[in-house]
C-alpha cells in the first residue's frame, strides 16, 4: 500500500497504447477437439471437465505456434526458442503501435519496463529488440518476471512510479505473454486442462510521461497492491524438466468474490478515494466466472463489465496484457473521468491503478 499522493506530485499521463496478437487463430471448438484427443483417453474425469470449453466465455484465441506444434511433446529448449521468437515479435509490434499512438519514436524512450512471466530470457526481451526498435544505448531497462495475471496493472504502477520520479522523461511499459507455451501433454491435471481452455498469447504496451499533460489526457494517480498470506497455492507455476506447469485453483472465483472488493476499497482509501468515486472499473477478465466475481465483489450491475467479456471472448486470458486490451477498448469507446484498473495474480495479489482525466 502506498501513502496518500501529494497534490504536488506530477500527473503521470498515458500518452500512447498499443496491442498485438500472433497470427495463429485457435477457435474454441478446435481447441476442445484437440484437448479431447490428447487428454480423454488418459484422464478418467475428462468428460466432466470438458464443459469448461463451453462455459469459459471464449470463442477464439491466438497462439505463437502452429496448432500441430502443441500436439508434440516439448521440453525447455523448444519452449524457450518459441518464447524468444514469439514474445520478441509481439514486443516489437505492441511497442511500435504504442509509440505511434504517442507520436514518439523508440529513440525518445528513456526507460523500458518489460513484464513477462511465461518465458525466461537473459538478455531480456527489451535489449533483444534494441536494433529492431531503435532504442538509445542509454535507455534504462527494467525487466520484471513473476507478476502473472496482475502484471498489466502492477507494471503500470511500476512504470508510473518511474515516470513520476523523472518528470519529462518517457517510460515505455510492455506486457507480453505467450501462455500457450505452457500447454503440457504430460500434465494430466485438472489445472492443465482448464488452462488449455483459457489461455492465449498477446502483448500490450503503454507510453507514460509525468509533467506536461496534453489537453484531455488521462493520468495515473493512485496505485497499490494487496497480498494475502498463505495463498501461494492459488495461482502460479510449477517448474520441472518439461517446462512450466500451471497452478490454477478452482477456488479463485469464490476467493475473488469474497476478498477483492475489500482489498480494492483499502487501496483506494489509502489514496483518498472510495469505490463510489470510480466511474468505471476496468478488470482483468481471467475467465467468465472471474468476471462475474468482480461484478459481485465490487457491487456492480450484473453484465456491466461488457468490454471485459468481449475481450475474453475474442482473445482468451492472455495473462498480464489482457486488462490493457480492455483499457484500449474503453479508450476507444471513451474513458470516463475516473476509472480503476484491477487484476489478480500469483502471491495471491490484488493490484489497482486509478486513471483520471487530467485537469
C-alpha positions as CSV (number, residue, x, y, z in Angstrom):
1,X,0.0,0.0,0.0
2,X,1.2,3.5,-0.8
3,X,0.7,6.7,1.3
4,X,-1.8,9.3,0.1
5,X,-0.5,11.0,-3.1
6,X,0.7,14.6,-2.6
7,X,-1.1,17.2,-4.6
8,X,2.3,18.4,-5.7
9,X,3.1,15.1,-7.4
10,X,3.2,15.4,-11.1
11,X,0.5,13.7,-13.1
12,X,1.6,10.6,-15.0
13,X,-0.1,10.8,-18.4
14,X,-1.0,7.9,-20.6
15,X,0.4,9.1,-23.9
16,X,0.1,6.0,-26.1
17,X,-1.3,2.5,-26.1
18,X,-0.9,-0.4,-28.5
19,X,-1.7,-4.2,-28.5
20,X,-0.7,-7.2,-30.6
21,X,-1.6,-10.8,-31.1
22,X,0.2,-13.5,-33.1
23,X,-1.3,-14.7,-36.4
24,X,-2.3,-18.2,-35.5
25,X,-6.0,-18.3,-34.5
26,X,-7.3,-21.1,-32.2
27,X,-11.1,-21.4,-32.3
28,X,-12.5,-22.8,-29.1
29,X,-14.3,-25.6,-30.8
30,X,-11.0,-26.7,-32.4
31,X,-9.2,-26.4,-29.0
32,X,-11.8,-28.6,-27.4
33,X,-11.4,-31.2,-30.1
34,X,-7.6,-31.2,-29.7
35,X,-7.8,-31.4,-25.9
36,X,-10.2,-34.4,-26.1
37,X,-7.8,-36.2,-28.4
38,X,-4.9,-35.6,-26.0
39,X,-6.5,-36.0,-22.6
40,X,-9.7,-38.0,-22.8
41,X,-8.1,-41.5,-23.0
42,X,-5.7,-40.8,-20.1
43,X,-7.8,-38.7,-17.7
44,X,-10.8,-40.6,-16.4
45,X,-12.7,-37.5,-15.3
46,X,-12.2,-35.6,-18.6
47,X,-15.8,-35.6,-19.7
48,X,-16.9,-33.7,-16.6
49,X,-14.1,-31.1,-17.1
50,X,-14.6,-30.7,-20.9
51,X,-17.5,-28.4,-20.3
52,X,-15.1,-25.6,-19.4
53,X,-14.5,-25.1,-23.2
54,X,-18.1,-24.0,-23.5
55,X,-18.6,-22.2,-20.2
56,X,-15.3,-20.2,-20.4
57,X,-16.9,-17.3,-22.4
58,X,-14.1,-17.7,-25.0
59,X,-14.8,-18.0,-28.8
60,X,-11.2,-17.9,-30.1
61,X,-7.6,-17.2,-29.0
62,X,-4.3,-16.5,-30.7
63,X,-1.1,-18.6,-30.4
64,X,2.6,-18.1,-31.4
65,X,3.0,-21.6,-32.8
66,X,1.0,-23.6,-35.4
67,X,-1.5,-25.9,-33.8
68,X,0.4,-29.1,-34.5
69,X,3.3,-27.7,-32.5
70,X,1.3,-28.2,-29.3
71,X,0.5,-31.8,-30.1
72,X,4.1,-33.0,-29.9
73,X,6.0,-33.3,-26.5
74,X,8.2,-30.3,-26.0
75,X,11.0,-29.5,-23.5
76,X,12.7,-26.4,-22.2
77,X,14.9,-25.7,-25.3
78,X,12.0,-25.8,-27.7
79,X,9.7,-23.8,-25.5
80,X,12.4,-21.2,-24.9
81,X,13.1,-20.9,-28.6
82,X,9.4,-20.4,-29.3
83,X,9.2,-17.8,-26.5
84,X,12.1,-15.8,-27.7
85,X,10.8,-15.7,-31.3
86,X,7.1,-15.2,-30.5
87,X,7.4,-12.9,-27.5
88,X,10.0,-10.8,-29.3
89,X,7.8,-10.3,-32.3
90,X,4.8,-9.3,-30.1
91,X,7.0,-6.9,-28.1
92,X,8.1,-5.1,-31.2
93,X,4.5,-4.9,-32.6
94,X,2.8,-3.7,-29.4
95,X,5.6,-1.2,-28.6
96,X,5.7,0.2,-32.2
97,X,1.9,0.8,-32.0
98,X,2.1,2.5,-28.6
99,X,4.9,4.8,-29.8
100,X,2.9,5.7,-32.9
101,X,-0.1,6.5,-30.8
102,X,2.1,8.7,-28.6
103,X,3.7,10.4,-31.7
104,X,7.1,9.3,-30.4
105,X,10.0,7.2,-31.7
106,X,11.9,4.5,-29.9
107,X,14.8,6.9,-29.5
108,X,12.5,9.1,-27.4
109,X,12.1,6.4,-24.7
110,X,14.2,6.9,-21.5
111,X,13.1,3.8,-19.6
112,X,11.5,0.4,-20.5
113,X,9.6,-1.7,-18.1
114,X,9.1,-5.2,-19.6
115,X,6.6,-7.5,-17.8
116,X,6.6,-11.2,-18.8
117,X,6.1,-14.4,-16.8
118,X,5.7,-17.1,-19.5
119,X,9.3,-17.5,-20.6
120,X,12.8,-16.8,-19.5
121,X,15.2,-14.6,-21.5
122,X,18.6,-13.4,-20.5
123,X,19.4,-11.0,-22.1
124,X,15.8,-9.8,-21.6
125,X,13.3,-9.2,-24.4
126,X,13.9,-5.4,-24.3
127,X,17.6,-5.5,-25.2
128,X,17.0,-8.2,-27.8
129,X,14.8,-5.7,-29.7
130,X,17.2,-2.7,-29.5
131,X,18.4,-2.9,-33.1
132,X,14.9,-3.5,-34.5
133,X,13.2,-0.9,-32.4
134,X,16.0,1.8,-32.4
135,X,16.1,2.4,-28.6
136,X,19.0,4.5,-27.4
137,X,22.0,2.7,-25.9
138,X,21.5,4.7,-22.7
139,X,17.8,3.7,-22.2
140,X,17.2,2.2,-18.8
141,X,15.8,-1.3,-18.8
142,X,13.6,-2.9,-16.0
143,X,12.6,-6.5,-16.9
144,X,10.1,-7.9,-14.4
145,X,9.2,-11.6,-14.0
146,X,6.6,-13.4,-11.8
147,X,3.7,-11.0,-11.7
148,X,1.4,-13.3,-13.8
149,X,-2.1,-12.0,-14.5
150,X,-1.6,-9.0,-12.2
151,X,1.4,-7.9,-14.4
152,X,-0.6,-5.4,-16.6
153,X,-1.7,-3.3,-13.6
154,X,1.3,-3.8,-11.4
155,X,3.5,-3.0,-14.4
156,X,1.6,0.3,-14.9
157,X,2.2,1.1,-11.3
158,X,6.0,0.5,-11.6
159,X,6.2,2.5,-14.9
160,X,4.1,5.3,-13.3
161,X,6.5,5.5,-10.3
162,X,9.5,5.7,-12.6
163,X,7.9,8.4,-14.7
164,X,6.8,10.3,-11.6
165,X,10.4,10.3,-10.3
166,X,11.8,11.6,-13.6
167,X,9.4,14.3,-14.9
168,X,9.6,14.9,-18.6
169,X,11.1,11.5,-19.4
170,X,9.2,8.9,-21.5
171,X,8.6,5.5,-20.0
172,X,7.5,2.5,-22.1
173,X,5.7,-0.4,-20.5
174,X,5.5,-3.7,-22.5
175,X,3.5,-6.6,-21.1
176,X,4.0,-9.7,-23.3
177,X,2.8,-13.2,-22.5
178,X,2.8,-16.4,-24.5
179,X,0.7,-18.6,-22.2
180,X,0.1,-21.3,-24.8
181,X,3.7,-22.5,-24.4
182,X,2.7,-23.9,-21.0
183,X,0.3,-26.4,-22.6
184,X,1.6,-29.8,-21.5
185,X,0.8,-33.2,-22.9
186,X,2.4,-34.9,-19.9
187,X,0.5,-32.9,-17.3
188,X,-2.7,-34.9,-16.7
189,X,-4.1,-32.4,-14.2
190,X,-7.3,-30.5,-13.8
191,X,-5.4,-27.2,-13.8
192,X,-3.7,-28.0,-17.1
193,X,-7.0,-29.0,-18.8
194,X,-8.7,-25.8,-17.6
195,X,-5.7,-23.7,-18.8
196,X,-5.9,-25.3,-22.2
197,X,-9.4,-23.8,-22.4
198,X,-8.5,-20.4,-21.2
199,X,-5.0,-19.2,-22.2
200,X,-4.0,-17.3,-25.3
201,X,-1.0,-15.2,-26.4
202,X,-0.7,-11.4,-26.8
203,X,1.1,-8.2,-25.8
204,X,0.2,-4.6,-24.9
205,X,2.4,-1.5,-24.5
206,X,1.8,1.9,-22.9
207,X,3.8,5.1,-23.0
208,X,3.8,7.2,-19.9
209,X,5.2,10.6,-19.0
210,X,5.0,12.9,-16.0
211,X,4.8,16.6,-16.1
212,X,3.4,18.2,-19.3
213,X,0.0,16.6,-19.7
214,X,-1.7,17.2,-23.1
215,X,-5.3,18.5,-23.0
216,X,-8.0,15.9,-22.2
217,X,-5.3,13.4,-21.3
218,X,-5.8,10.7,-18.6
219,X,-3.2,10.3,-15.9
220,X,-2.4,7.5,-13.4
221,X,-2.8,8.7,-9.8
222,X,-3.4,6.2,-7.0
223,X,-1.8,2.8,-7.3
224,X,-1.5,0.0,-4.8
225,X,-1.3,-3.8,-4.1
226,X,-2.7,-6.1,-1.5
227,X,-1.2,-9.6,-0.9
228,X,-2.9,-12.3,1.2
229,X,-0.8,-14.7,3.4
230,X,-0.9,-18.4,2.9
231,X,-2.3,-18.2,-0.7
232,X,0.7,-19.1,-2.9
233,X,-1.0,-22.3,-4.0
234,X,-3.9,-20.4,-5.7
235,X,-2.0,-19.4,-8.9
236,X,1.5,-19.7,-10.4
237,X,3.9,-22.1,-12.0
238,X,5.4,-25.5,-11.0
239,X,8.8,-25.6,-12.7
240,X,10.1,-29.0,-13.8
241,X,12.2,-30.6,-16.5
242,X,9.3,-30.3,-19.1
243,X,8.7,-26.5,-18.5
244,X,6.1,-24.5,-16.6
245,X,3.2,-26.4,-15.1
246,X,0.2,-24.3,-14.3
247,X,-1.2,-23.8,-10.8
248,X,-4.8,-22.7,-11.2
249,X,-7.0,-23.3,-8.2
250,X,-10.8,-23.7,-8.7
251,X,-11.2,-21.5,-5.6
252,X,-10.0,-18.4,-7.4
253,X,-13.5,-17.1,-8.4
254,X,-15.0,-17.5,-4.9
255,X,-11.8,-16.1,-3.4
256,X,-12.1,-13.0,-5.6
257,X,-15.8,-12.7,-4.8
258,X,-15.1,-12.6,-1.1
259,X,-11.8,-10.7,-0.9
260,X,-11.3,-8.4,-3.9
261,X,-13.9,-5.8,-3.1
262,X,-12.4,-5.0,0.4
263,X,-8.9,-5.1,-0.9
264,X,-9.6,-2.6,-3.7
265,X,-11.5,-0.4,-1.3
266,X,-8.5,-0.4,1.0
267,X,-6.1,0.6,-1.8
268,X,-8.4,3.4,-2.9
269,X,-8.8,4.6,0.7
270,X,-5.0,4.9,1.0
271,X,-5.2,7.3,-2.0
272,X,-8.0,9.3,-0.6
273,X,-10.7,7.7,-2.7
274,X,-13.6,5.3,-2.3
275,X,-15.2,2.8,-4.6
276,X,-18.1,5.3,-5.1
277,X,-15.6,7.7,-6.7
278,X,-14.8,5.3,-9.5
279,X,-16.9,5.8,-12.7
280,X,-15.8,2.5,-14.3
281,X,-13.8,-0.4,-13.1
282,X,-11.6,-1.9,-15.8
283,X,-10.9,-5.5,-14.8
284,X,-8.7,-8.4,-15.9
285,X,-11.0,-11.0,-17.4
286,X,-9.3,-14.1,-16.3
287,X,-12.4,-16.2,-17.1
288,X,-16.2,-15.9,-17.2
289,X,-16.6,-16.8,-13.5
290,X,-13.9,-14.3,-12.6
291,X,-15.7,-11.5,-14.4
292,X,-18.9,-12.5,-12.6
293,X,-17.0,-12.4,-9.3
294,X,-15.6,-8.9,-10.0
295,X,-19.1,-7.6,-10.6
296,X,-20.4,-9.1,-7.3
297,X,-17.5,-8.1,-5.1
298,X,-17.4,-4.5,-6.5
299,X,-21.3,-4.3,-6.2
300,X,-21.6,-3.6,-10.0
301,X,-24.7,-4.0,-12.1
302,X,-24.7,-7.6,-13.5
303,X,-23.3,-7.8,-17.0
304,X,-21.9,-4.2,-16.8
305,X,-18.3,-5.5,-17.5
306,X,-19.2,-5.8,-21.2
307,X,-15.8,-4.9,-22.6
308,X,-14.1,-7.4,-20.3
309,X,-16.4,-10.2,-21.7
310,X,-15.8,-9.1,-25.3
311,X,-12.0,-9.2,-24.9
312,X,-12.2,-12.6,-23.2
313,X,-14.4,-14.0,-26.0
314,X,-12.0,-12.7,-28.7
315,X,-8.6,-13.3,-27.1
316,X,-9.0,-15.5,-24.1
317,X,-6.9,-15.0,-20.9
318,X,-3.5,-13.6,-22.1
319,X,-2.4,-13.1,-18.5
320,X,-0.7,-9.7,-17.9
321,X,-1.6,-7.8,-21.1
322,X,-5.3,-8.7,-21.1
323,X,-6.5,-5.8,-18.9
324,X,-4.7,-3.4,-21.2
325,X,-6.7,-4.8,-24.1
326,X,-9.8,-3.9,-22.1
327,X,-8.3,-0.4,-21.4
328,X,-7.7,0.0,-25.2
329,X,-11.3,-0.9,-25.9
330,X,-12.5,1.5,-23.2
331,X,-10.2,4.3,-24.5
332,X,-11.7,3.9,-28.0
333,X,-15.3,4.0,-26.6
334,X,-14.4,7.0,-24.4
335,X,-12.9,6.8,-20.9
336,X,-15.0,8.3,-18.0
337,X,-13.4,11.0,-15.8
338,X,-12.1,8.4,-13.3
339,X,-11.6,4.6,-13.8
340,X,-9.7,2.0,-11.9
341,X,-7.8,-0.9,-13.4
342,X,-7.8,-4.0,-11.2
343,X,-6.3,-7.5,-11.6
344,X,-5.3,-10.5,-9.5
345,X,-2.1,-12.5,-9.7
346,X,0.1,-15.0,-8.0
347,X,1.0,-14.2,-4.5
348,X,-2.0,-14.1,-4.1
349,X,-2.1,-10.4,-5.0
350,X,-4.6,-7.8,-6.0
351,X,-3.3,-4.8,-8.0
352,X,-5.1,-1.5,-8.7
353,X,-4.3,1.7,-10.7
354,X,-6.6,4.7,-10.9
355,X,-6.8,6.6,-14.2
356,X,-8.2,10.1,-14.1
357,X,-8.8,12.8,-16.6
358,X,-6.1,15.4,-16.2
359,X,-7.2,18.8,-15.0
